[in-house]
Amino acid sequence: MIRFLMNTCTYTVVVIIIIIIIIIIVIIRKNPCITIICSCWIRCSHLLCCFFAFVLTLLYV
């Protein structure tokens, strides 16, 4: 039972992560500003920058 729950939990987490990645890709394609911001910060911290850009986009939408 515990093993089944662990597998289900892991599967759910993976699905959620995939959905979030798809949403981020869609938003980046619709909003070129995010791509520009991210490419400016690639040397520093690309993922952190993309996360902040993603949050800002959600706030503006």
mmCIF file of the N, C-alpha and C atoms, coordinates in Angstrom:
data_MODEL
# 
_entry.id   MODEL 
# 
loop_
_atom_site.group_PDB 
_atom_site.id 
_atom_site.type_symbol 
_atom_site.label_atom_id 
_atom_site.label_alt_id 
_atom_site.label_comp_id 
_atom_site.label_asym_id 
_atom_site.label_entity_id 
_atom_site.label_seq_id 
_atom_site.pdbx_PDB_ins_code 
_atom_site.Cartn_x 
_atom_site.Cartn_y 
_atom_site.Cartn_z 
_atom_site.occupancy 
_atom_site.B_iso_or_equiv 
_atom_site.pdbx_formal_charge 
_atom_site.auth_seq_id 
_atom_site.auth_comp_id 
_atom_site.auth_asym_id 
_atom_site.auth_atom_id 
_atom_site.pdbx_PDB_model_num 
ATOM 1   N N  . MET A 1 1  ? 0.835  -1.211 0.000   1.00 0.00 ? 1  MET A N  1 
ATOM 2   C CA . MET A 1 1  ? 0.000  0.000  0.000   1.00 0.00 ? 1  MET A CA 1 
ATOM 3   C C  . MET A 1 1  ? 0.870  1.262  0.000   1.00 0.00 ? 1  MET A C  1 
ATOM 4   N N  . ILE A 1 2  ? 1.855  1.266  0.895   1.00 0.00 ? 2  ILE A N  1 
ATOM 5   C CA . ILE A 1 2  ? 2.753  2.429  0.994   1.00 0.00 ? 2  ILE A CA 1 
ATOM 6   C C  . ILE A 1 2  ? 3.510  2.613  -0.326  1.00 0.00 ? 2  ILE A C  1 
ATOM 7   N N  . ARG A 1 3  ? 3.954  1.490  -0.899  1.00 0.00 ? 3  ARG A N  1 
ATOM 8   C CA . ARG A 1 3  ? 4.689  1.548  -2.163  1.00 0.00 ? 3  ARG A CA 1 
ATOM 9   C C  . ARG A 1 3  ? 3.802  2.122  -3.269  1.00 0.00 ? 3  ARG A C  1 
ATOM 10  N N  . PHE A 1 4  ? 2.538  1.707  -3.285  1.00 0.00 ? 4  PHE A N  1 
ATOM 11  C CA . PHE A 1 4  ? 1.576  2.214  -4.274  1.00 0.00 ? 4  PHE A CA 1 
ATOM 12  C C  . PHE A 1 4  ? 1.397  3.722  -4.117  1.00 0.00 ? 4  PHE A C  1 
ATOM 13  N N  . LEU A 1 5  ? 1.262  4.180  -2.866  1.00 0.00 ? 5  LEU A N  1 
ATOM 14  C CA . LEU A 1 5  ? 1.086  5.611  -2.599  1.00 0.00 ? 5  LEU A CA 1 
ATOM 15  C C  . LEU A 1 5  ? 2.318  6.397  -3.033  1.00 0.00 ? 5  LEU A C  1 
ATOM 16  N N  . MET A 1 6  ? 3.497  5.845  -2.781  1.00 0.00 ? 6  MET A N  1 
ATOM 17  C CA . MET A 1 6  ? 4.741  6.513  -3.181  1.00 0.00 ? 6  MET A CA 1 
ATOM 18  C C  . MET A 1 6  ? 4.800  6.646  -4.702  1.00 0.00 ? 6  MET A C  1 
ATOM 19  N N  . ASN A 1 7  ? 4.433  5.581  -5.413  1.00 0.00 ? 7  ASN A N  1 
ATOM 20  C CA . ASN A 1 7  ? 4.439  5.614  -6.878  1.00 0.00 ? 7  ASN A CA 1 
ATOM 21  C C  . ASN A 1 7  ? 3.443  6.638  -7.398  1.00 0.00 ? 7  ASN A C  1 
ATOM 22  N N  . THR A 1 8  ? 2.251  6.664  -6.801  1.00 0.00 ? 8  THR A N  1 
ATOM 23  C CA . THR A 1 8  ? 1.217  7.610  -7.212  1.00 0.00 ? 8  THR A CA 1 
ATOM 24  C C  . THR A 1 8  ? 1.678  9.040  -6.957  1.00 0.00 ? 8  THR A C  1 
ATOM 25  N N  . CYS A 1 9  ? 2.285  9.251  -5.807  1.00 0.00 ? 9  CYS A N  1 
ATOM 26  C CA . CYS A 1 9  ? 2.777  10.576 -5.424  1.00 0.00 ? 9  CYS A CA 1 
ATOM 27  C C  . CYS A 1 9  ? 3.852  11.035 -6.408  1.00 0.00 ? 9  CYS A C  1 
ATOM 28  N N  . THR A 1 10 ? 4.808  10.176 -6.699  1.00 0.00 ? 10 THR A N  1 
ATOM 29  C CA . THR A 1 10 ? 5.883  10.503 -7.634  1.00 0.00 ? 10 THR A CA 1 
ATOM 30  C C  . THR A 1 10 ? 5.310  10.821 -9.012  1.00 0.00 ? 10 THR A C  1 
ATOM 31  N N  . TYR A 1 11 ? 4.365  10.004 -9.461  1.00 0.00 ? 11 TYR A N  1 
ATOM 32  C CA . TYR A 1 11 ? 3.727  10.202 -10.768 1.00 0.00 ? 11 TYR A CA 1 
ATOM 33  C C  . TYR A 1 11 ? 3.031  11.559 -10.821 1.00 0.00 ? 11 TYR A C  1 
ATOM 34  N N  . THR A 1 12 ? 2.300  11.893 -9.750  1.00 0.00 ? 12 THR A N  1 
ATOM 35  C CA . THR A 1 12 ? 1.585  13.174 -9.681  1.00 0.00 ? 12 THR A CA 1 
ATOM 36  C C  . THR A 1 12 ? 2.560  14.342 -9.753  1.00 0.00 ? 12 THR A C  1 
ATOM 37  N N  . VAL A 1 13 ? 3.650  14.267 -9.005  1.00 0.00 ? 13 VAL A N  1 
ATOM 38  C CA . VAL A 1 13 ? 4.659  15.334 -8.993  1.00 0.00 ? 13 VAL A CA 1 
ATOM 39  C C  . VAL A 1 13 ? 5.251  15.515 -10.388 1.00 0.00 ? 13 VAL A C  1 
ATOM 40  N N  . VAL A 1 14 ? 5.574  14.419 -11.060 1.00 0.00 ? 14 VAL A N  1 
ATOM 41  C CA . VAL A 1 14 ? 6.146  14.482 -12.410 1.00 0.00 ? 14 VAL A CA 1 
ATOM 42  C C  . VAL A 1 14 ? 5.165  15.140 -13.372 1.00 0.00 ? 14 VAL A C  1 
ATOM 43  N N  . VAL A 1 15 ? 3.888  14.747 -13.296 1.00 0.00 ? 15 VAL A N  1 
ATOM 44  C CA . VAL A 1 15 ? 2.861  15.325 -14.170 1.00 0.00 ? 15 VAL A CA 1 
ATOM 45  C C  . VAL A 1 15 ? 2.734  16.827 -13.923 1.00 0.00 ? 15 VAL A C  1 
ATOM 46  N N  . ILE A 1 16 ? 2.713  17.243 -12.648 1.00 0.00 ? 16 ILE A N  1 
ATOM 47  C CA . ILE A 1 16 ? 2.602  18.667 -12.300 1.00 0.00 ? 16 ILE A CA 1 
ATOM 48  C C  . ILE A 1 16 ? 3.794  19.442 -12.862 1.00 0.00 ? 16 ILE A C  1 
ATOM 49  N N  . ILE A 1 17 ? 5.002  18.896 -12.718 1.00 0.00 ? 17 ILE A N  1 
ATOM 50  C CA . ILE A 1 17 ? 6.209  19.557 -13.229 1.00 0.00 ? 17 ILE A CA 1 
ATOM 51  C C  . ILE A 1 17 ? 6.126  19.714 -14.748 1.00 0.00 ? 17 ILE A C  1 
ATOM 52  N N  . ILE A 1 18 ? 5.676  18.664 -15.452 1.00 0.00 ? 18 ILE A N  1 
ATOM 53  C CA . ILE A 1 18 ? 5.551  18.723 -16.919 1.00 0.00 ? 18 ILE A CA 1 
ATOM 54  C C  . ILE A 1 18 ? 4.554  19.799 -17.321 1.00 0.00 ? 18 ILE A C  1 
ATOM 55  N N  . ILE A 1 19 ? 3.407  19.866 -16.616 1.00 0.00 ? 19 ILE A N  1 
ATOM 56  C CA . ILE A 1 19 ? 2.384  20.877 -16.916 1.00 0.00 ? 19 ILE A CA 1 
ATOM 57  C C  . ILE A 1 19 ? 2.952  22.281 -16.709 1.00 0.00 ? 19 ILE A C  1 
ATOM 58  N N  . ILE A 1 20 ? 3.684  22.493 -15.610 1.00 0.00 ? 20 ILE A N  1 
ATOM 59  C CA . ILE A 1 20 ? 4.278  23.804 -15.320 1.00 0.00 ? 20 ILE A CA 1 
ATOM 60  C C  . ILE A 1 20 ? 5.264  24.190 -16.428 1.00 0.00 ? 20 ILE A C  1 
ATOM 61  N N  . ILE A 1 21 ? 6.091  23.231 -16.867 1.00 0.00 ? 21 ILE A N  1 
ATOM 62  C CA . ILE A 1 21 ? 7.060  23.500 -17.932 1.00 0.00 ? 21 ILE A CA 1 
ATOM 63  C C  . ILE A 1 21 ? 6.345  23.899 -19.218 1.00 0.00 ? 21 ILE A C  1 
ATOM 64  N N  . ILE A 1 22 ? 5.261  23.189 -19.562 1.00 0.00 ? 22 ILE A N  1 
ATOM 65  C CA . ILE A 1 22 ? 4.492  23.513 -20.774 1.00 0.00 ? 22 ILE A CA 1 
ATOM 66  C C  . ILE A 1 22 ? 3.920  24.921 -20.677 1.00 0.00 ? 22 ILE A C  1 
ATOM 67  N N  . ILE A 1 23 ? 3.355  25.271 -19.503 1.00 0.00 ? 23 ILE A N  1 
ATOM 68  C CA . ILE A 1 23 ? 2.785  26.613 -19.301 1.00 0.00 ? 23 ILE A CA 1 
ATOM 69  C C  . ILE A 1 23 ? 3.868  27.680 -19.469 1.00 0.00 ? 23 ILE A C  1 
ATOM 70  N N  . ILE A 1 24 ? 5.049  27.440 -18.882 1.00 0.00 ? 24 ILE A N  1 
ATOM 71  C CA . ILE A 1 24 ? 6.156  28.401 -18.985 1.00 0.00 ? 24 ILE A CA 1 
ATOM 72  C C  . ILE A 1 24 ? 6.559  28.585 -20.454 1.00 0.00 ? 24 ILE A C  1 
ATOM 73  N N  . ILE A 1 25 ? 6.660  27.476 -21.209 1.00 0.00 ? 25 ILE A N  1 
ATOM 74  C CA . ILE A 1 25 ? 7.039  27.556 -22.625 1.00 0.00 ? 25 ILE A CA 1 
ATOM 75  C C  . ILE A 1 25 ? 6.017  28.374 -23.404 1.00 0.00 ? 25 ILE A C  1 
ATOM 76  N N  . VAL A 1 26 ? 4.727  28.135 -23.146 1.00 0.00 ? 26 VAL A N  1 
ATOM 77  C CA . VAL A 1 26 ? 3.661  28.875 -23.839 1.00 0.00 ? 26 VAL A CA 1 
ATOM 78  C C  . VAL A 1 26 ? 3.767  30.366 -23.536 1.00 0.00 ? 26 VAL A C  1 
ATOM 79  N N  . ILE A 1 27 ? 3.969  30.715 -22.253 1.00 0.00 ? 27 ILE A N  1 
ATOM 80  C CA . ILE A 1 27 ? 4.056  32.126 -21.858 1.00 0.00 ? 27 ILE A CA 1 
ATOM 81  C C  . ILE A 1 27 ? 5.286  32.786 -22.487 1.00 0.00 ? 27 ILE A C  1 
ATOM 82  N N  . ILE A 1 28 ? 6.422  32.072 -22.507 1.00 0.00 ? 28 ILE A N  1 
ATOM 83  C CA . ILE A 1 28 ? 7.640  32.630 -23.102 1.00 0.00 ? 28 ILE A CA 1 
ATOM 84  C C  . ILE A 1 28 ? 7.428  32.883 -24.600 1.00 0.00 ? 28 ILE A C  1 
ATOM 85  N N  . ARG A 1 29 ? 6.727  31.975 -25.276 1.00 0.00 ? 29 ARG A N  1 
ATOM 86  C CA . ARG A 1 29 ? 6.463  32.162 -26.711 1.00 0.00 ? 29 ARG A CA 1 
ATOM 87  C C  . ARG A 1 29 ? 5.551  33.353 -26.953 1.00 0.00 ? 29 ARG A C  1 
ATOM 88  N N  . LYS A 1 30 ? 4.589  33.582 -26.043 1.00 0.00 ? 30 LYS A N  1 
ATOM 89  C CA . LYS A 1 30 ? 3.642  34.681 -26.217 1.00 0.00 ? 30 LYS A CA 1 
ATOM 90  C C  . LYS A 1 30 ? 4.240  36.010 -25.780 1.00 0.00 ? 30 LYS A C  1 
ATOM 91  N N  . ASN A 1 31 ? 5.244  35.958 -24.903 1.00 0.00 ? 31 ASN A N  1 
ATOM 92  C CA . ASN A 1 31 ? 5.817  37.184 -24.353 1.00 0.00 ? 31 ASN A CA 1 
ATOM 93  C C  . ASN A 1 31 ? 7.328  37.217 -24.603 1.00 0.00 ? 31 ASN A C  1 
ATOM 94  N N  . PRO A 1 32 ? 7.759  37.815 -25.710 1.00 0.00 ? 32 PRO A N  1 
ATOM 95  C CA . PRO A 1 32 ? 9.186  37.842 -26.060 1.00 0.00 ? 32 PRO A CA 1 
ATOM 96  C C  . PRO A 1 32 ? 10.048 38.574 -25.039 1.00 0.00 ? 32 PRO A C  1 
ATOM 97  N N  . CYS A 1 33 ? 9.428  39.466 -24.247 1.00 0.00 ? 33 CYS A N  1 
ATOM 98  C CA . CYS A 1 33 ? 10.189 40.197 -23.227 1.00 0.00 ? 33 CYS A CA 1 
ATOM 99  C C  . CYS A 1 33 ? 10.856 39.238 -22.251 1.00 0.00 ? 33 CYS A C  1 
ATOM 100 N N  . ILE A 1 34 ? 10.153 38.163 -21.889 1.00 0.00 ? 34 ILE A N  1 
ATOM 101 C CA . ILE A 1 34 ? 10.713 37.186 -20.949 1.00 0.00 ? 34 ILE A CA 1 
ATOM 102 C C  . ILE A 1 34 ? 11.960 36.548 -21.547 1.00 0.00 ? 34 ILE A C  1 
ATOM 103 N N  . THR A 1 35 ? 11.896 36.206 -22.826 1.00 0.00 ? 35 THR A N  1 
ATOM 104 C CA . THR A 1 35 ? 13.045 35.586 -23.489 1.00 0.00 ? 35 THR A CA 1 
ATOM 105 C C  . THR A 1 35 ? 14.238 36.532 -23.465 1.00 0.00 ? 35 THR A C  1 
ATOM 106 N N  . ILE A 1 36 ? 13.989 37.813 -23.710 1.00 0.00 ? 36 ILE A N  1 
ATOM 107 C CA . ILE A 1 36 ? 15.058 38.816 -23.703 1.00 0.00 ? 36 ILE A CA 1 
ATOM 108 C C  . ILE A 1 36 ? 15.645 38.945 -22.297 1.00 0.00 ? 36 ILE A C  1 
ATOM 109 N N  . ILE A 1 37 ? 14.759 39.052 -21.288 1.00 0.00 ? 37 ILE A N  1 
ATOM 110 C CA . ILE A 1 37 ? 15.219 39.164 -19.894 1.00 0.00 ? 37 ILE A CA 1 
ATOM 111 C C  . ILE A 1 37 ? 16.080 37.959 -19.538 1.00 0.00 ? 37 ILE A C  1 
ATOM 112 N N  . CYS A 1 38 ? 15.602 36.754 -19.877 1.00 0.00 ? 38 CYS A N  1 
ATOM 113 C CA . CYS A 1 38 ? 16.324 35.530 -19.535 1.00 0.00 ? 38 CYS A CA 1 
ATOM 114 C C  . CYS A 1 38 ? 17.670 35.457 -20.235 1.00 0.00 ? 38 CYS A C  1 
ATOM 115 N N  . SER A 1 39 ? 17.727 35.827 -21.515 1.00 0.00 ? 39 SER A N  1 
ATOM 116 C CA . SER A 1 39 ? 18.992 35.745 -22.238 1.00 0.00 ? 39 SER A CA 1 
ATOM 117 C C  . SER A 1 39 ? 20.002 36.748 -21.686 1.00 0.00 ? 39 SER A C  1 
ATOM 118 N N  . CYS A 1 40 ? 19.501 37.834 -21.096 1.00 0.00 ? 40 CYS A N  1 
ATOM 119 C CA . CYS A 1 40 ? 20.406 38.814 -20.481 1.00 0.00 ? 40 CYS A CA 1 
ATOM 120 C C  . CYS A 1 40 ? 21.043 38.249 -19.215 1.00 0.00 ? 40 CYS A C  1 
ATOM 121 N N  . TRP A 1 41 ? 20.301 37.373 -18.517 1.00 0.00 ? 41 TRP A N  1 
ATOM 122 C CA . TRP A 1 41 ? 20.751 36.872 -17.217 1.00 0.00 ? 41 TRP A CA 1 
ATOM 123 C C  . TRP A 1 41 ? 21.273 35.444 -17.263 1.00 0.00 ? 41 TRP A C  1 
ATOM 124 N N  . ILE A 1 42 ? 21.495 34.903 -18.467 1.00 0.00 ? 42 ILE A N  1 
ATOM 125 C CA . ILE A 1 42 ? 21.927 33.503 -18.589 1.00 0.00 ? 42 ILE A CA 1 
ATOM 126 C C  . ILE A 1 42 ? 23.209 33.237 -17.796 1.00 0.00 ? 42 ILE A C  1 
ATOM 127 N N  . ARG A 1 43 ? 24.152 34.172 -17.824 1.00 0.00 ? 43 ARG A N  1 
ATOM 128 C CA . ARG A 1 43 ? 25.432 33.955 -17.142 1.00 0.00 ? 43 ARG A CA 1 
ATOM 129 C C  . ARG A 1 43 ? 25.264 33.965 -15.630 1.00 0.00 ? 43 ARG A C  1 
ATOM 130 N N  . CYS A 1 44 ? 24.303 34.755 -15.153 1.00 0.00 ? 44 CYS A N  1 
ATOM 131 C CA . CYS A 1 44 ? 24.134 34.893 -13.710 1.00 0.00 ? 44 CYS A CA 1 
ATOM 132 C C  . CYS A 1 44 ? 23.309 33.743 -13.142 1.00 0.00 ? 44 CYS A C  1 
ATOM 133 N N  . SER A 1 45 ? 22.000 33.792 -13.353 1.00 0.00 ? 45 SER A N  1 
ATOM 134 C CA . SER A 1 45 ? 21.140 32.722 -12.847 1.00 0.00 ? 45 SER A CA 1 
ATOM 135 C C  . SER A 1 45 ? 19.904 32.632 -13.733 1.00 0.00 ? 45 SER A C  1 
ATOM 136 N N  . HIS A 1 46 ? 20.019 31.830 -14.774 1.00 0.00 ? 46 HIS A N  1 
ATOM 137 C CA . HIS A 1 46 ? 18.994 31.733 -15.819 1.00 0.00 ? 46 HIS A CA 1 
ATOM 138 C C  . HIS A 1 46 ? 17.638 31.296 -15.254 1.00 0.00 ? 46 HIS A C  1 
ATOM 139 N N  . LEU A 1 47 ? 17.634 30.228 -14.457 1.00 0.00 ? 47 LEU A N  1 
ATOM 140 C CA . LEU A 1 47 ? 16.371 29.683 -13.954 1.00 0.00 ? 47 LEU A CA 1 
ATOM 141 C C  . LEU A 1 47 ? 15.684 30.638 -12.997 1.00 0.00 ? 47 LEU A C  1 
ATOM 142 N N  . LEU A 1 48 ? 16.475 31.265 -12.121 1.00 0.00 ? 48 LEU A N  1 
ATOM 143 C CA . LEU A 1 48 ? 15.910 32.215 -11.160 1.00 0.00 ? 48 LEU A CA 1 
ATOM 144 C C  . LEU A 1 48 ? 15.267 33.382 -11.895 1.00 0.00 ? 48 LEU A C  1 
ATOM 145 N N  . CYS A 1 49 ? 15.961 33.876 -12.904 1.00 0.00 ? 49 CYS A N  1 
ATOM 146 C CA . CYS A 1 49 ? 15.446 34.981 -13.712 1.00 0.00 ? 49 CYS A CA 1 
ATOM 147 C C  . CYS A 1 49 ? 14.156 34.588 -14.415 1.00 0.00 ? 49 CYS A C  1 
ATOM 148 N N  . CYS A 1 50 ? 14.144 33.404 -15.012 1.00 0.00 ? 50 CYS A N  1 
ATOM 149 C CA . CYS A 1 50 ? 12.946 32.931 -15.705 1.00 0.00 ? 50 CYS A CA 1 
ATOM 150 C C  . CYS A 1 50 ? 11.790 32.797 -14.731 1.00 0.00 ? 50 CYS A C  1 
ATOM 151 N N  . PHE A 1 51 ? 12.099 32.350 -13.512 1.00 0.00 ? 51 PHE A N  1 
ATOM 152 C CA . PHE A 1 51 ? 11.047 32.210 -12.503 1.00 0.00 ? 51 PHE A CA 1 
ATOM 153 C C  . PHE A 1 51 ? 10.442 33.570 -12.180 1.00 0.00 ? 51 PHE A C  1 
ATOM 154 N N  . PHE A 1 52 ? 11.294 34.577 -11.961 1.00 0.00 ? 52 PHE A N  1 
ATOM 155 C CA . PHE A 1 52 ? 10.791 35.921 -11.651 1.00 0.00 ? 52 PHE A CA 1 
ATOM 156 C C  . PHE A 1 52 ? 10.014 36.500 -12.828 1.00 0.00 ? 52 PHE A C  1 
ATOM 157 N N  . ALA A 1 53 ? 10.509 36.280 -14.038 1.00 0.00 ? 53 ALA A N  1 
ATOM 158 C CA . ALA A 1 53 ? 9.816  36.760 -15.230 1.00 0.00 ? 53 ALA A CA 1 
ATOM 159 C C  . ALA A 1 53 ? 8.455  36.085 -15.353 1.00 0.00 ? 53 ALA A C  1 
ATOM 160 N N  . PHE A 1 54 ? 8.407  34.790 -15.023 1.00 0.00 ? 54 PHE A N  1 
ATOM 161 C CA . PHE A 1 54 ? 7.164  34.025 -15.056 1.00 0.00 ? 54 PHE A CA 1 
ATOM 162 C C  . PHE A 1 54 ? 6.163  34.595 -14.049 1.00 0.00 ? 54 PHE A C  1 
ATOM 163 N N  . VAL A 1 55 ? 6.634  34.876 -12.834 1.00 0.00 ? 55 VAL A N  1 
ATOM 164 C CA . VAL A 1 55 ? 5.773  35.446 -11.786 1.00 0.00 ? 55 VAL A CA 1 
ATOM 165 C C  . VAL A 1 55 ? 5.263  36.819 -12.216 1.00 0.00 ? 55 VAL A C  1 
ATOM 166 N N  . LEU A 1 56 ? 6.140  37.647 -12.764 1.00 0.00 ? 56 LEU A N  1 
ATOM 167 C CA . LEU A 1 56 ? 5.740  38.981 -13.229 1.00 0.00 ? 56 LEU A CA 1 
ATOM 168 C C  . LEU A 1 56 ? 4.689  38.882 -14.322 1.00 0.00 ? 56 LEU A C  1 
ATOM 169 N N  . THR A 1 57 ? 4.875  37.920 -15.230 1.00 0.00 ? 57 THR A N  1 
ATOM 170 C CA . THR A 1 57 ? 3.900  37.727 -16.308 1.00 0.00 ? 57 THR A CA 1 
ATOM 171 C C  . THR A 1 57 ? 2.544  37.349 -15.732 1.00 0.00 ? 57 THR A C  1 
ATOM 172 N N  . LEU A 1 58 ? 2.537  36.456 -14.741 1.00 0.00 ? 58 LEU A N  1 
ATOM 173 C CA . LEU A 1 58 ? 1.276  36.050 -14.109 1.00 0.00 ? 58 LEU A CA 1 
ATOM 174 C C  . LEU A 1 58 ? 0.599  37.245 -13.451 1.00 0.00 ? 58 LEU A C  1 
ATOM 175 N N  . LEU A 1 59 ? 1.405  38.128 -12.847 1.00 0.00 ? 59 LEU A N  1 
ATOM 176 C CA . LEU A 1 59 ? 0.838  39.310 -12.187 1.00 0.00 ? 59 LEU A CA 1 
ATOM 177 C C  . LEU A 1 59 ? 0.226  40.268 -13.205 1.00 0.00 ? 59 LEU A C  1 
ATOM 178 N N  . TYR A 1 60 ? 0.845  40.360 -14.388 1.00 0.00 ? 60 TYR A N  1 
ATOM 179 C CA . TYR A 1 60 ? 0.347  41.292 -15.406 1.00 0.00 ? 60 TYR A CA 1 
ATOM 180 C C  . TYR A 1 60 ? -0.847 40.746 -16.179 1.00 0.00 ? 60 TYR A C  1 
ATOM 181 N N  . VAL A 1 61 ? -0.955 39.416 -16.260 1.00 0.00 ? 61 VAL A N  1 
ATOM 182 C CA . VAL A 1 61 ? -2.041 38.803 -17.051 1.00 0.00 ? 61 VAL A CA 1 
ATOM 183 C C  . VAL A 1 61 ? -3.393 38.947 -16.368 1.00 0.00 ? 61 VAL A C  1 
# 
